[in-house]
Amino acid sequence: MLENLASTCENAGCNRTLQESDCMLVYQTEAGTRRAYECSCGAVTITVTK
């Protein structure tokens, strides 16, 4: 079920599905993994997983 989740840009009017190639930074701590995605519209989306 969770493997079907997708990250999308939430910038006004964009809603583009973010791809692995859009990932610009991965940061790992004991609390989880953070990924920063840069959309072609210029917005940045941060995801956090444990």
N, C-alpha and C positions, 0 to 999 in steps of 0.2 A: 504494500500500500504506500508506504513512504517513498519507495523508489520511483513512484509516479509523480512526485512533486516537482515543480519547475519554478525557477526564479524568474520573475518578470520585473521589468522596469515600471515603476509607479509614477514616473514623471508625467505631468499633465499632458494628455493626448498621445502618449507613447505606447505603453503596455507591451513592449517588445519582449519576447522570450530571451533571457540571457543565456549564452552558451559558455562552455568551459573556456573557449578562446577569449571571452570577454573578461576572464578573471585576471586581475592585475596584481593581486597580493593575497598571500595565504599566511595567517598568523595562528600558531597553535600554543595553547596554554593548558594547564590542568583543567580549566573550566570548559574547554572546548576549542573548536576550530572556527576562525573567522575568515571569511573570504570577501574581498572587495572586487566588485564587478563594475566596469565602466561601459555604459551604453553608448551607442553611436550618437545619441541625442545630447551627450555630455553629462548626464546624471550618473551618480555613483550609488550603488546598492550594496549594503553590507549584510551578509548572512552569518548566522551563528548556529553551529551544530555541536552536539555533545557526543 
